[in-house]
């Protein structure tokens, strides 16, 4: 484990608590971004969904059903 300098610890704490992103630049060009672990996990999940063609097809079909108001009610699913 790497021990961070105090300034870096402050950036990490602020990111974790507020969700604020910190961009690091070199020669005026962004080279890295500090994001919270929760945001990182959400981004990874989004990438996994984007790369899952069958899941994307199911989502698209569900969105089409919703646009046509052809959705199932909970009582239809559970027989209540």
N, C-alpha and C positions, 0 to 999 in steps of 0.2 A: 504494500500500500504506500502511496506517495503522500507525504505530508505537504499540504498546501501552505503558501505564504498567507498572511492575514488578509491581504487585499483580495486574494482569490477566494478565500473562505467567505468573505463578505458577498462577493458576486454570486457564489453558489447558494448561500443562504437566501439572498434576495430572489434569485431564480426559483428556488424551491417554494418560498412563501408566497410570492406574488405572481409567478408564472412569467415574469419578465425575461425576455431573451436578450442575451449579450452577444454582439457580433464582434469578432476579432478580425482585424485587417492587417494586411501586409502590402505596402506600396499602394494604399488606397483601394485595395481589392479585398472583399470579404474572403477569408480562408477557413473560418470555423465559426460555429454558433454554439453557445451554451444554452441548453434547454433543460427543463426539469425532467426527472426520470419518468413521471407520469405522461408528459407530453411525448417523450421518446417512445414509450410503449404504445401510445395511441397512433403515432406515425407508423410504427412497425406494423400494427394491426391493419391500418389503412393500406399499406403496401401489400400485405398478404392478401387482403380482399381484392385489390386491384389485379393481382396476379392469379387469382382463382377464377378462371373462366366459367366453370359451372355455377359457382356462387353468384357471379355477376349476372348470369342469365336468369337465375331465380329472382334476384333483386329486381331486374328489369321487368320480368313478368309480373311480379307483385306490384310494382309501380304502375304498370298498365292496368291491372285489375283495380287498383285504388282509383285511378283516373276515370274508370268506367263505373265507379261505385259498386264494383263486383267483389266486395270483400266479405269474409265470413265473420259473423258475430261470435263472441266468446260462447254464448249459449249453443250455437251451432257446433262448435268444436267439442264442447264438453257434455252436450245433451241435457242441458239444464232447462 
